[in-house]
Amino acid sequence: AQSVTQLGSHVSVSEGALVLLRCNYSSSVPPYLFWYVQYPNQGLQLLLKYTTGATLVKGINGFEAEFKKSETSFHLTKPSAHMSDAAEYFCAVTPYSSASKIIFGSGTRLSIRP
Amino acid sequence: DVKVTQSSRYLVKRTGEKVFLECVQDMDHENMFWYRQDPGLGLRLIYFSYDVKMKEKGDIPEGYSVSREKKERFSLILESASTNQTSMYLCASSPIPGRRLFNYGYTFGSGTRLTVV
């Protein structure tokens, strides 16, 4: 069975500081991994995804994530936070062998301090 | 631009009413999903469908039903709305990945915020 754990339901950083949102997954088979972002009163938008190949994945808005199999992690980072990054972020996993139903983490709300 | 369209952004209904939430996608996706989102609980899967006239229960199907008569449309039905069904409802669709792994992922609608009074 697959599962996702996001560490920290709320993260606050200063504008210009590093953003680090943590995600650990559990999967009995090689996973596909995703990060989604949700701005207030909107649906979820795909930030980036890992399927196969390069373990460092670059997404939209300057975000990137690194798949670390040994640590079962897929942390999301951005070197310099911007006020517009304030949103809720969801990590998600689905098994490679039957990529259909995606399991979502409980979400991390990112706040940016001026 | 590809889209998943949910018919209403905000909806207010009375307890006991039958409520229909509509979702339409224009990407010819095989899979469609209904989630509800509540603070602190993340996204919880209500129902999903892999094909026309096919449905499977998700994690919290009680009090809900679905209909998929056409590939592009997936409807969520609250048979008798209750106040504990007040929530944000999100529809999503995805292709079968097959060999085109790079295409895989969910596309979400903008959500319907339902209030049951």
Chai-1 contact restraints between the chains, C-beta under 6 A:
chainA,res_idxA,chainB,res_idxB,connection_type,confidence,min_distance_angstrom,max_distance_angstrom,comment,restraint_id
A,Q42,B,S110,contact,1.0,0.0,6.0,A-B,restraint_1
A,G43,B,L90,contact,1.0,0.0,6.0,A-B,restraint_2
A,G43,B,F108,contact,1.0,0.0,6.0,A-B,restraint_3
A,G43,B,G109,contact,1.0,0.0,6.0,A-B,restraint_4
A,G43,B,S110,contact,1.0,0.0,6.0,A-B,restraint_5
A,G43,B,G111,contact,1.0,0.0,6.0,A-B,restraint_6
A,L44,B,F108,contact,1.0,0.0,6.0,A-B,restraint_7
A,L46,B,G105,contact,1.0,0.0,6.0,A-B,restraint_8
A,K49,B,G105,contact,1.0,0.0,6.0,A-B,restraint_9
A,T51,B,L101,contact,1.0,0.0,6.0,A-B,restraint_10
A,A99,B,P97,contact,1.0,0.0,6.0,A-B,restraint_11
A,A99,B,Y104,contact,1.0,0.0,6.0,A-B,restraint_12
A,I102,B,Y106,contact,1.0,0.0,6.0,A-B,restraint_13
A,F104,B,G42,contact,1.0,0.0,6.0,A-B,restraint_14
A,F104,B,L43,contact,1.0,0.0,6.0,A-B,restraint_15
A,S106,B,G42,contact,1.0,0.0,6.0,A-B,restraint_16
A,G107,B,G42,contact,1.0,0.0,6.0,A-B,restraint_17
